[in-house]
Amino acid sequence: MVSQGVGSLGIISIISVFIGAVATIQTAFQLVSDFIPKSIVGGITRDSTILEFSPTISALVLSGRVGSSIASQIGTMRVTEQIDALEIMGVNAPGYLISPKIIAGVTMIPVLVIVSVVLGLLGGYIACAASNDVSTQDYITGLRDSFNPLTVSVCAVKSVVFGFLITSICSYQGFYTSGGALEVGQSATKGVVWSCIMILFADLIVSRVML
Amino acid sequence: MIEVKDIYKSFGDNDVLRGISSVFHPGKNNLIIGGSGSGKTTLLKCIVGLHEPTKGDVLFDGQDFTHMNFEERVPIRKQIGMLFQNSALFDSMTVEENIMFPLNLFTEMSKSEKLDRANFCLERVNLKDKNKLFPAELSGGMKKRVGIARAIAMQPKYLFVDEPNSGLDPKTSIVIDELIAELTEEYQITTVVVTHDMNSVMGIGDHIIFLYQGQKWWEGSNKEIAHTDNKELNDFVFASKFMQAAKERL
């Protein structure tokens, strides 16, 4: 949990602030009509951050950081016979090695996504404060206007699903590694690639079902 | 006692083991020898259940291990200790934690009892005061000895050793061989060693089976091996000029 959660906090924080800032600037750039209130920028940034940017982009980044680490750790244990040693001792190796990682994934990745949402919205605020496109007052008004709690539920479901996908796919790839160092690297790559693909599929399915 | 009955193992079209049978007795160093690719490690993995044989049975004191499910195998596995070719110590744990690992899982011992047992095992393999080191800080020979200490932590009835001398200098190899032989005799363990080290064969081979092209080609003891007329075995054991000269002196 510490490795997946605290260890990923730095990269998630940096990415989230920048994504929130960029989303705000680009939304403001596209909404130049006098008929549209400036506060709508805050609303669009909020919804896009909660619904898509924070859960999906965080998950894609975490599949690289956490997923590759899981696949290479378990893969190395496989090729150095540490998993065989567990099995010889009568330990259920998948249960012993993979279950804690999945539990950590489905608990810590949602926490990281919550942090990411908060920092993304903060990034938008900083972008407003640093430019004259939208005032910070308008931005905050936009954040508060017509908030739909369903977006938070969608975000929560996505982050749990993504956490499960990253940890289970990468654990699987690591567990069934055979060969040596080259194959461990290949397993880590496969784990990340498959996680990213499945995250995008799951993103589509959850959005379609819940929205 | 371990009984291996007519074991076959294939990987796709590749028949690695072809009808191997033997009996491994307690208190004896049972050696499986053979050239590279002869099926030694595959046979060992079939015996311990890391590979499922295509055909045949493995019996641990009369219990059919091959056809047991995972849960049924656990009581027998608790009685198995194994030293792997690369020691297979858990990287993230210290020497002490590695040895205490099976004790933590399968015993009700208190922490101090487990520590005492770990210290006893370490002392037994001449590695006193190395408790807090990580595997990465140990030499190859020390890793093997920690592997043996972990393997004997649960006082096993069966000890399996895969290539105990690989990557070790001759002197350390002899130390490891002698340690395996001492433990086997002291605790009356059924020990099965896969090796192609001739010092091990001549030094501790109470019972030897020689595999050739996936079949049991010869069976006997280290005393008999020097006088066999089996061509393939002679070609394997006495391949070097040194061993040929040693044979002539026998």
Interface residues (C-beta under 8 A of the other chain):
Chain A: T76 M77 T80 E81 Q82 D84 A85 E87 I88 M89 G90 V91 N92
Chain B: V48 G49 L50 F70 R73 V74 R77 K78 I80 M82 F84 Q85 N86 A88 L89 F90 D91 F101 P102 L105 F106 F160
